[in-house]
Amino acid sequence: MEPEQHYHFEADLWLYPGAKAAWHFITVPAEISHSLRFFAGQTTGFGSIRVRVRIGESAWETSVFPDKASGCYFLPVKAAVRKAERISTGDRVPVELSTG
């Protein structure tokens, strides 16, 4: 079992371009993405990594997904969290993310 890793960062919430559904993401910064990849151990389909996330008072479990072009991971942010935390596309969002 890999050791638990904790990360704190701020990044912009963005809408996936051209998506028919309103898929919103936050790009995990490059340095943290590299650390996630290093400590991840076993990944799931498509190289995704299971994580626990907190934005404001909202906490949930999800996966981050690798983006080959940027080398970073994308963190999906579901509608219920966006509504509860009153965040929308373009907002700078403080994120707590942990693995393990």
Backbone as XML, in Angstrom:
<?xml version="1.0"?>
<chain id="A" units="angstrom">
  <residue number="1" name="MET">
    <atom name="N" x="0.840" y="-1.189" z="0.000"/>
    <atom name="CA" x="0.000" y="0.000" z="0.000"/>
    <atom name="C" x="0.882" y="1.249" z="0.000"/>
  </residue>
  <residue number="2" name="GLU">
    <atom name="N" x="0.564" y="2.177" z="-0.876"/>
    <atom name="CA" x="1.349" y="3.396" z="-0.994"/>
    <atom name="C" x="1.013" y="4.360" z="0.140"/>
  </residue>
  <residue number="3" name="PRO">
    <atom name="N" x="1.992" y="5.170" z="0.585"/>
    <atom name="CA" x="1.718" y="6.133" z="1.651"/>
    <atom name="C" x="0.749" y="7.205" z="1.183"/>
  </residue>
  <residue number="4" name="GLU">
    <atom name="N" x="-0.041" y="7.697" z="2.114"/>
    <atom name="CA" x="-0.996" y="8.752" z="1.782"/>
    <atom name="C" x="-0.249" y="10.050" z="1.517"/>
  </residue>
  <residue number="5" name="GLN">
    <atom name="N" x="-0.671" y="10.756" z="0.484"/>
    <atom name="CA" x="-0.083" y="12.038" z="0.115"/>
    <atom name="C" x="-1.163" y="13.100" z="0.191"/>
  </residue>
  <residue number="6" name="HIS">
    <atom name="N" x="-0.804" y="14.287" z="0.702"/>
    <atom name="CA" x="-1.752" y="15.404" z="0.821"/>
    <atom name="C" x="-1.222" y="16.594" z="0.027"/>
  </residue>
  <residue number="7" name="TYR">
    <atom name="N" x="-2.117" y="17.247" z="-0.685"/>
    <atom name="CA" x="-1.744" y="18.392" z="-1.504"/>
    <atom name="C" x="-2.780" y="19.505" z="-1.322"/>
  </residue>
  <residue number="8" name="HIS">
    <atom name="N" x="-2.304" y="20.749" z="-1.361"/>
    <atom name="CA" x="-3.167" y="21.929" z="-1.344"/>
    <atom name="C" x="-2.732" y="22.818" z="-2.500"/>
  </residue>
  <residue number="9" name="PHE">
    <atom name="N" x="-3.690" y="23.305" z="-3.264"/>
    <atom name="CA" x="-3.368" y="24.194" z="-4.374"/>
    <atom name="C" x="-4.602" y="24.999" z="-4.757"/>
  </residue>
  <residue number="10" name="GLU">
    <atom name="N" x="-4.397" y="26.013" z="-5.575"/>
    <atom name="CA" x="-5.481" y="26.794" z="-6.167"/>
    <atom name="C" x="-5.347" y="26.715" z="-7.672"/>
  </residue>
  <residue number="11" name="ALA">
    <atom name="N" x="-6.479" y="26.552" z="-8.349"/>
    <atom name="CA" x="-6.475" y="26.492" z="-9.809"/>
    <atom name="C" x="-7.848" y="26.903" z="-10.323"/>
  </residue>
  <residue number="12" name="ASP">
    <atom name="N" x="-7.908" y="27.222" z="-11.607"/>
    <atom name="CA" x="-9.157" y="27.679" z="-12.218"/>
    <atom name="C" x="-10.074" y="26.519" z="-12.585"/>
  </residue>
  <residue number="13" name="LEU">
    <atom name="N" x="-11.361" y="26.718" z="-12.395"/>
    <atom name="CA" x="-12.385" y="25.772" z="-12.832"/>
    <atom name="C" x="-12.673" y="26.059" z="-14.303"/>
  </residue>
  <residue number="14" name="TRP">
    <atom name="N" x="-12.688" y="25.019" z="-15.132"/>
    <atom name="CA" x="-12.923" y="25.223" z="-16.562"/>
    <atom name="C" x="-13.910" y="24.190" z="-17.106"/>
  </residue>
  <residue number="15" name="LEU">
    <atom name="N" x="-14.551" y="24.568" z="-18.186"/>
    <atom name="CA" x="-15.533" y="23.728" z="-18.872"/>
    <atom name="C" x="-14.840" y="23.029" z="-20.029"/>
  </residue>
  <residue number="16" name="TYR">
    <atom name="N" x="-15.008" y="21.695" z="-20.096"/>
    <atom name="CA" x="-14.387" y="20.926" z="-21.175"/>
    <atom name="C" x="-14.927" y="21.420" z="-22.512"/>
  </residue>
  <residue number="17" name="PRO">
    <atom name="N" x="-14.046" y="21.823" z="-23.438"/>
    <atom name="CA" x="-14.508" y="22.395" z="-24.707"/>
    <atom name="C" x="-15.211" y="21.365" z="-25.585"/>
  </residue>
  <residue number="18" name="GLY">
    <atom name="N" x="-16.320" y="21.788" z="-26.152"/>
    <atom name="CA" x="-17.046" y="20.963" z="-27.096"/>
    <atom name="C" x="-17.873" y="19.847" z="-26.494"/>
  </residue>
  <residue number="19" name="ALA">
    <atom name="N" x="-17.895" y="19.735" z="-25.185"/>
    <atom name="CA" x="-18.649" y="18.657" z="-24.543"/>
    <atom name="C" x="-20.146" y="18.949" z="-24.604"/>
  </residue>
  <residue number="20" name="LYS">
    <atom name="N" x="-20.928" y="17.924" z="-24.905"/>
    <atom name="CA" x="-22.381" y="18.102" z="-24.908"/>
    <atom name="C" x="-22.903" y="18.229" z="-23.486"/>
  </residue>
  <residue number="21" name="ALA">
    <atom name="N" x="-22.291" y="17.501" z="-22.565"/>
    <atom name="CA" x="-22.624" y="17.644" z="-21.150"/>
    <atom name="C" x="-21.716" y="18.718" z="-20.560"/>
  </residue>
  <residue number="22" name="ALA">
    <atom name="N" x="-22.091" y="19.281" z="-19.450"/>
    <atom name="CA" x="-21.323" y="20.357" z="-18.831"/>
    <atom name="C" x="-20.243" y="19.787" z="-17.918"/>
  </residue>
  <residue number="23" name="TRP">
    <atom name="N" x="-19.205" y="19.197" z="-18.521"/>
    <atom name="CA" x="-18.109" y="18.621" z="-17.749"/>
    <atom name="C" x="-17.160" y="19.727" z="-17.308"/>
  </residue>
  <residue number="24" name="HIS">
    <atom name="N" x="-17.034" y="19.892" z="-16.004"/>
    <atom name="CA" x="-16.146" y="20.907" z="-15.437"/>
    <atom name="C" x="-14.946" y="20.229" z="-14.782"/>
  </residue>
  <residue number="25" name="PHE">
    <atom name="N" x="-13.781" y="20.852" z="-14.930"/>
    <atom name="CA" x="-12.546" y="20.285" z="-14.399"/>
    <atom name="C" x="-11.678" y="21.365" z="-13.771"/>
  </residue>
  <residue number="26" name="ILE">
    <atom name="N" x="-10.747" y="20.907" z="-12.953"/>
    <atom name="CA" x="-9.651" y="21.720" z="-12.462"/>
    <atom name="C" x="-8.383" y="20.975" z="-12.860"/>
  </residue>
  <residue number="27" name="THR">
    <atom name="N" x="-7.432" y="21.686" z="-13.445"/>
    <atom name="CA" x="-6.165" y="21.069" z="-13.809"/>
    <atom name="C" x="-5.261" y="21.053" z="-12.586"/>
  </residue>
  <residue number="28" name="VAL">
    <atom name="N" x="-4.809" y="19.864" z="-12.222"/>
    <atom name="CA" x="-3.874" y="19.717" z="-11.111"/>
    <atom name="C" x="-2.531" y="20.268" z="-11.582"/>
  </residue>
  <residue number="29" name="PRO">
    <atom name="N" x="-1.917" y="21.175" z="-10.812"/>
    <atom name="CA" x="-0.640" y="21.763" z="-11.248"/>
    <atom name="C" x="0.409" y="20.698" z="-11.581"/>
  </residue>
  <residue number="30" name="ALA">
    <atom name="N" x="1.326" y="21.039" z="-12.491"/>
    <atom name="CA" x="2.320" y="20.092" z="-13.005"/>
    <atom name="C" x="3.131" y="19.427" z="-11.895"/>
  </residue>
  <residue number="31" name="GLU">
    <atom name="N" x="3.628" y="20.207" z="-10.948"/>
    <atom name="CA" x="4.462" y="19.638" z="-9.881"/>
    <atom name="C" x="3.686" y="18.591" z="-9.073"/>
  </residue>
  <residue number="32" name="ILE">
    <atom name="N" x="2.439" y="18.899" z="-8.762"/>
    <atom name="CA" x="1.602" y="17.956" z="-8.005"/>
    <atom name="C" x="1.241" y="16.760" z="-8.877"/>
  </residue>
  <residue number="33" name="SER">
    <atom name="N" x="0.963" y="16.988" z="-10.147"/>
    <atom name="CA" x="0.660" y="15.882" z="-11.067"/>
    <atom name="C" x="1.828" y="14.907" z="-11.142"/>
  </residue>
  <residue number="34" name="HIS">
    <atom name="N" x="3.034" y="15.420" z="-11.204"/>
    <atom name="CA" x="4.221" y="14.551" z="-11.258"/>
    <atom name="C" x="4.357" y="13.757" z="-9.964"/>
  </residue>
  <residue number="35" name="SER">
    <atom name="N" x="4.096" y="14.401" z="-8.841"/>
    <atom name="CA" x="4.155" y="13.715" z="-7.546"/>
    <atom name="C" x="3.088" y="12.628" z="-7.468"/>
  </residue>
  <residue number="36" name="LEU">
    <atom name="N" x="1.877" y="12.942" z="-7.927"/>
    <atom name="CA" x="0.795" y="11.943" z="-7.936"/>
    <atom name="C" x="1.208" y="10.726" z="-8.745"/>
  </residue>
  <residue number="37" name="ARG">
    <atom name="N" x="1.752" y="10.971" z="-9.913"/>
    <atom name="CA" x="2.167" y="9.873" z="-10.798"/>
    <atom name="C" x="3.249" y="9.025" z="-10.124"/>
  </residue>
  <residue number="38" name="PHE">
    <atom name="N" x="4.184" y="9.677" z="-9.436"/>
    <atom name="CA" x="5.283" y="8.983" z="-8.783"/>
    <atom name="C" x="4.783" y="8.099" z="-7.638"/>
  </residue>
  <residue number="39" name="PHE">
    <atom name="N" x="3.866" y="8.633" z="-6.815"/>
    <atom name="CA" x="3.402" y="7.922" z="-5.634"/>
    <atom name="C" x="2.175" y="7.046" z="-5.879"/>
  </residue>
  <residue number="40" name="ALA">
    <atom name="N" x="1.606" y="7.114" z="-7.073"/>
    <atom name="CA" x="0.318" y="6.450" z="-7.327"/>
    <atom name="C" x="0.354" y="4.943" z="-7.171"/>
  </residue>
  <residue number="41" name="GLY">
    <atom name="N" x="1.436" y="4.312" z="-7.589"/>
    <atom name="CA" x="1.442" y="2.854" z="-7.573"/>
    <atom name="C" x="0.441" y="2.345" z="-8.595"/>
  </residue>
  <residue number="42" name="GLN">
    <atom name="N" x="-0.550" y="1.604" z="-8.151"/>
    <atom name="CA" x="-1.572" y="1.030" z="-9.030"/>
    <atom name="C" x="-2.538" y="2.116" z="-9.514"/>
  </residue>
  <residue number="43" name="THR">
    <atom name="N" x="-2.706" y="2.215" z="-10.822"/>
    <atom name="CA" x="-3.700" y="3.143" z="-11.374"/>
    <atom name="C" x="-4.872" y="2.342" z="-11.921"/>
  </residue>
  <residue number="44" name="THR">
    <atom name="N" x="-5.976" y="3.014" z="-12.131"/>
    <atom name="CA" x="-7.154" y="2.367" z="-12.694"/>
    <atom name="C" x="-7.179" y="2.619" z="-14.201"/>
  </residue>
  <residue number="45" name="GLY">
    <atom name="N" x="-8.299" y="2.317" z="-14.849"/>
    <atom name="CA" x="-8.398" y="2.489" z="-16.289"/>
    <atom name="C" x="-7.979" y="3.863" z="-16.764"/>
  </residue>
  <residue number="46" name="PHE">
    <atom name="N" x="-7.345" y="3.909" z="-17.921"/>
    <atom name="CA" x="-6.881" y="5.140" z="-18.555"/>
    <atom name="C" x="-5.803" y="5.851" z="-17.742"/>
  </residue>
  <residue number="47" name="GLY">
    <atom name="N" x="-5.203" y="5.183" z="-16.748"/>
    <atom name="CA" x="-4.161" y="5.811" z="-15.933"/>
    <atom name="C" x="-4.699" y="6.728" z="-14.856"/>
  </residue>
  <residue number="48" name="SER">
    <atom name="N" x="-5.987" y="6.637" z="-14.578"/>
    <atom name="CA" x="-6.572" y="7.490" z="-13.546"/>
    <atom name="C" x="-6.129" y="7.052" z="-12.157"/>
  </residue>
  <residue number="49" name="ILE">
    <atom name="N" x="-6.202" y="7.979" z="-11.213"/>
    <atom name="CA" x="-5.777" y="7.728" z="-9.838"/>
    <atom name="C" x="-6.926" y="8.114" z="-8.900"/>
  </residue>
  <residue number="50" name="ARG">
    <atom name="N" x="-7.258" y="7.210" z="-7.987"/>
    <atom name="CA" x="-8.307" y="7.483" z="-6.991"/>
    <atom name="C" x="-7.793" y="8.512" z="-5.989"/>
  </residue>
  <residue number="51" name="VAL">
    <atom name="N" x="-8.636" y="9.519" z="-5.689"/>
    <atom name="CA" x="-8.277" y="10.581" z="-4.755"/>
    <atom name="C" x="-9.478" y="10.965" z="-3.890"/>
  </residue>
  <residue number="52" name="ARG">
    <atom name="N" x="-9.169" y="11.621" z="-2.787"/>
    <atom name="CA" x="-10.180" y="12.270" z="-1.954"/>
    <atom name="C" x="-9.972" y="13.776" z="-2.118"/>
  </residue>
  <residue number="53" name="VAL">
    <atom name="N" x="-11.075" y="14.511" z="-2.237"/>
    <atom name="CA" x="-11.000" y="15.935" z="-2.541"/>
    <atom name="C" x="-11.872" y="16.718" z="-1.575"/>
  </residue>
  <residue number="54" name="ARG">
    <atom name="N" x="-11.407" y="17.915" z="-1.232"/>
    <atom name="CA" x="-12.226" y="18.862" z="-0.476"/>
    <atom name="C" x="-12.095" y="20.222" z="-1.143"/>
  </residue>
  <residue number="55" name="ILE">
    <atom name="N" x="-13.254" y="20.796" z="-1.430"/>
    <atom name="CA" x="-13.344" y="22.179" z="-1.877"/>
    <atom name="C" x="-14.333" y="22.834" z="-0.918"/>
  </residue>
  <residue number="56" name="GLY">
    <atom name="N" x="-13.874" y="23.781" z="-0.136"/>
    <atom name="CA" x="-14.738" y="24.413" z="0.859"/>
    <atom name="C" x="-15.243" y="23.381" z="1.851"/>
  </residue>
  <residue number="57" name="GLU">
    <atom name="N" x="-16.557" y="23.297" z="1.988"/>
    <atom name="CA" x="-17.179" y="22.332" z="2.910"/>
    <atom name="C" x="-17.543" y="21.018" z="2.214"/>
  </residue>
  <residue number="58" name="SER">
    <atom name="N" x="-17.319" y="20.943" z="0.911"/>
    <atom name="CA" x="-17.677" y="19.750" z="0.139"/>
    <atom name="C" x="-16.489" y="18.793" z="0.037"/>
  </residue>
  <residue number="59" name="ALA">
    <atom name="N" x="-16.719" y="17.530" z="0.400"/>
    <atom name="CA" x="-15.680" y="16.510" z="0.304"/>
    <atom name="C" x="-16.253" y="15.302" z="-0.416"/>
  </residue>
  <residue number="60" name="TRP">
    <atom name="N" x="-15.447" y="14.672" z="-1.278"/>
    <atom name="CA" x="-15.905" y="13.506" z="-2.017"/>
    <atom name="C" x="-14.707" y="12.706" z="-2.507"/>
  </residue>
  <residue number="61" name="GLU">
    <atom name="N" x="-14.988" y="11.489" z="-2.973"/>
    <atom name="CA" x="-13.977" y="10.640" z="-3.595"/>
    <atom name="C" x="-14.240" y="10.596" z="-5.088"/>
  </residue>
  <residue number="62" name="THR">
    <atom name="N" x="-13.161" y="10.628" z="-5.855"/>
    <atom name="CA" x="-13.264" y="10.594" z="-7.305"/>
    <atom name="C" x="-11.936" y="10.091" z="-7.861"/>
  </residue>
  <residue number="63" name="SER">
    <atom name="N" x="-11.726" y="10.269" z="-9.124"/>
    <atom name="CA" x="-10.450" y="9.961" z="-9.765"/>
    <atom name="C" x="-9.979" y="11.187" z="-10.520"/>
  </residue>
  <residue number="64" name="VAL">
    <atom name="N" x="-8.660" y="11.337" z="-10.627"/>
    <atom name="CA" x="-8.086" y="12.336" z="-11.523"/>
    <atom name="C" x="-7.623" y="11.589" z="-12.766"/>
  </residue>
  <residue number="65" name="PHE">
    <atom name="N" x="-7.697" y="12.271" z="-13.903"/>
    <atom name="CA" x="-7.438" y="11.636" z="-15.194"/>
    <atom name="C" x="-6.269" y="12.316" z="-15.893"/>
  </residue>
  <residue number="66" name="PRO">
    <atom name="N" x="-5.334" y="11.527" z="-16.441"/>
    <atom name="CA" x="-4.158" y="12.124" z="-17.076"/>
    <atom name="C" x="-4.487" y="12.766" z="-18.418"/>
  </residue>
  <residue number="67" name="ASP">
    <atom name="N" x="-3.818" y="13.882" z="-18.677"/>
    <atom name="CA" x="-3.913" y="14.555" z="-19.969"/>
    <atom name="C" x="-2.543" y="14.446" z="-20.630"/>
  </residue>
  <residue number="68" name="LYS">
    <atom name="N" x="-2.467" y="13.722" z="-21.727"/>
    <atom name="CA" x="-1.179" y="13.489" z="-22.398"/>
    <atom name="C" x="-0.552" y="14.792" z="-22.886"/>
  </residue>
  <residue number="69" name="ALA">
    <atom name="N" x="-1.375" y="15.711" z="-23.364"/>
    <atom name="CA" x="-0.842" y="16.945" z="-23.933"/>
    <atom name="C" x="-0.119" y="17.796" z="-22.896"/>
  </residue>
  <residue number="70" name="SER">
    <atom name="N" x="-0.697" y="17.952" z="-21.715"/>
    <atom name="CA" x="-0.107" y="18.822" z="-20.692"/>
    <atom name="C" x="0.768" y="18.064" z="-19.697"/>
  </residue>
  <residue number="71" name="GLY">
    <atom name="N" x="0.558" y="16.751" z="-19.593"/>
    <atom name="CA" x="1.269" y="15.973" z="-18.588"/>
    <atom name="C" x="0.679" y="16.122" z="-17.196"/>
  </residue>
  <residue number="72" name="CYS">
    <atom name="N" x="-0.445" y="16.821" z="-17.103"/>
    <atom name="CA" x="-1.112" y="17.057" z="-15.824"/>
    <atom name="C" x="-2.341" y="16.164" z="-15.696"/>
  </residue>
  <residue number="73" name="TYR">
    <atom name="N" x="-2.888" y="16.126" z="-14.498"/>
    <atom name="CA" x="-4.142" y="15.419" z="-14.263"/>
    <atom name="C" x="-5.294" y="16.409" z="-14.246"/>
  </residue>
  <residue number="74" name="PHE">
    <atom name="N" x="-6.463" y="15.929" z="-14.676"/>
    <atom name="CA" x="-7.689" y="16.719" z="-14.624"/>
    <atom name="C" x="-8.555" y="16.184" z="-13.501"/>
  </residue>
  <residue number="75" name="LEU">
    <atom name="N" x="-9.050" y="17.087" z="-12.666"/>
    <atom name="CA" x="-9.931" y="16.755" z="-11.561"/>
    <atom name="C" x="-11.360" y="17.145" z="-11.935"/>
  </residue>
  <residue number="76" name="PRO">
    <atom name="N" x="-12.276" y="16.180" z="-12.078"/>
    <atom name="CA" x="-13.664" y="16.529" z="-12.391"/>
    <atom name="C" x="-14.344" y="17.122" z="-11.165"/>
  </residue>
  <residue number="77" name="VAL">
    <atom name="N" x="-15.161" y="18.154" z="-11.391"/>
    <atom name="CA" x="-15.904" y="18.792" z="-10.297"/>
    <atom name="C" x="-17.385" y="18.722" z="-10.642"/>
  </residue>
  <residue number="78" name="LYS">
    <atom name="N" x="-18.110" y="17.890" z="-9.901"/>
    <atom name="CA" x="-19.514" y="17.635" z="-10.218"/>
    <atom name="C" x="-20.406" y="18.836" z="-9.892"/>
  </residue>
  <residue number="79" name="ALA">
    <atom name="N" x="-21.570" y="18.856" z="-10.524"/>
    <atom name="CA" x="-22.507" y="19.968" z="-10.397"/>
    <atom name="C" x="-22.911" y="20.227" z="-8.953"/>
  </residue>
  <residue number="80" name="ALA">
    <atom name="N" x="-23.127" y="19.178" z="-8.173"/>
    <atom name="CA" x="-23.553" y="19.362" z="-6.777"/>
    <atom name="C" x="-22.504" y="20.137" z="-5.979"/>
  </residue>
  <residue number="81" name="VAL">
    <atom name="N" x="-21.232" y="19.890" z="-6.247"/>
    <atom name="CA" x="-20.158" y="20.616" z="-5.559"/>
    <atom name="C" x="-20.111" y="22.063" z="-6.041"/>
  </residue>
  <residue number="82" name="ARG">
    <atom name="N" x="-20.206" y="22.261" z="-7.355"/>
    <atom name="CA" x="-20.181" y="23.632" z="-7.890"/>
    <atom name="C" x="-21.317" y="24.459" z="-7.303"/>
  </residue>
  <residue number="83" name="LYS">
    <atom name="N" x="-22.490" y="23.847" z="-7.184"/>
    <atom name="CA" x="-23.649" y="24.554" z="-6.634"/>
    <atom name="C" x="-23.454" y="24.833" z="-5.147"/>
  </residue>
  <residue number="84" name="ALA">
    <atom name="N" x="-23.057" y="23.815" z="-4.387"/>
    <atom name="CA" x="-22.889" y="23.968" z="-2.934"/>
    <atom name="C" x="-21.821" y="25.007" z="-2.595"/>
  </residue>
  <residue number="85" name="GLU">
    <atom name="N" x="-20.758" y="25.055" z="-3.382"/>
    <atom name="CA" x="-19.647" y="25.958" z="-3.104"/>
    <atom name="C" x="-19.745" y="27.274" z="-3.868"/>
  </residue>
  <residue number="86" name="ARG">
    <atom name="N" x="-20.799" y="27.402" z="-4.670"/>
    <atom name="CA" x="-21.048" y="28.620" z="-5.443"/>
    <atom name="C" x="-19.844" y="28.997" z="-6.305"/>
  </residue>
  <residue number="87" name="ILE">
    <atom name="N" x="-19.366" y="27.996" z="-7.042"/>
    <atom name="CA" x="-18.254" y="28.241" z="-7.964"/>
    <atom name="C" x="-18.723" y="27.982" z="-9.388"/>
  </residue>
  <residue number="88" name="SER">
    <atom name="N" x="-18.105" y="28.688" z="-10.315"/>
    <atom name="CA" x="-18.472" y="28.508" z="-11.719"/>
    <atom name="C" x="-17.235" y="28.666" z="-12.594"/>
  </residue>
  <residue number="89" name="THR">
    <atom name="N" x="-17.404" y="28.383" z="-13.871"/>
    <atom name="CA" x="-16.316" y="28.423" z="-14.838"/>
    <atom name="C" x="-15.516" y="29.715" z="-14.703"/>
  </residue>
  <residue number="90" name="GLY">
    <atom name="N" x="-14.195" y="29.567" z="-14.617"/>
    <atom name="CA" x="-13.312" y="30.719" z="-14.520"/>
    <atom name="C" x="-12.926" y="31.090" z="-13.101"/>
  </residue>
  <residue number="91" name="ASP">
    <atom name="N" x="-13.632" y="30.555" z="-12.095"/>
    <atom name="CA" x="-13.301" y="30.867" z="-10.705"/>
    <atom name="C" x="-11.998" y="30.195" z="-10.293"/>
  </residue>
  <residue number="92" name="ARG">
    <atom name="N" x="-11.228" y="30.892" z="-9.479"/>
    <atom name="CA" x="-10.010" y="30.324" z="-8.872"/>
    <atom name="C" x="-10.462" y="29.598" z="-7.615"/>
  </residue>
  <residue number="93" name="VAL">
    <atom name="N" x="-10.129" y="28.307" z="-7.514"/>
    <atom name="CA" x="-10.685" y="27.436" z="-6.485"/>
    <atom name="C" x="-9.572" y="26.833" z="-5.623"/>
  </residue>
  <residue number="94" name="PRO">
    <atom name="N" x="-9.688" y="26.955" z="-4.282"/>
    <atom name="CA" x="-8.733" y="26.268" z="-3.405"/>
    <atom name="C" x="-9.127" y="24.792" z="-3.280"/>
  </residue>
  <residue number="95" name="VAL">
    <atom name="N" x="-8.144" y="23.905" z="-3.457"/>
    <atom name="CA" x="-8.399" y="22.466" z="-3.485"/>
    <atom name="C" x="-7.492" y="21.759" z="-2.475"/>
  </residue>
  <residue number="96" name="GLU">
    <atom name="N" x="-8.075" y="20.816" z="-1.720"/>
    <atom name="CA" x="-7.307" y="19.884" z="-0.912"/>
    <atom name="C" x="-7.497" y="18.520" z="-1.575"/>
  </residue>
  <residue number="97" name="LEU">
    <atom name="N" x="-6.404" y="17.837" z="-1.848"/>
    <atom name="CA" x="-6.456" y="16.556" z="-2.541"/>
    <atom name="C" x="-5.547" y="15.580" z="-1.808"/>
  </residue>
  <residue number="98" name="SER">
    <atom name="N" x="-6.023" y="14.345" z="-1.615"/>
    <atom name="CA" x="-5.187" y="13.341" z="-0.955"/>
    <atom name="C" x="-5.353" y="11.990" z="-1.626"/>
  </residue>
  <residue number="99" name="THR">
    <atom name="N" x="-4.327" y="11.165" z="-1.469"/>
    <atom name="CA" x="-4.310" y="9.813" z="-2.016"/>
    <atom name="C" x="-4.089" y="8.827" z="-0.865"/>
  </residue>
  <residue number="100" name="GLY">
    <atom name="N" x="-4.158" y="7.548" z="-1.186"/>
    <atom name="CA" x="-3.789" y="6.528" z="-0.212"/>
    <atom name="C" x="-4.919" y="5.975" z="0.593"/>
  </residue>
</chain>
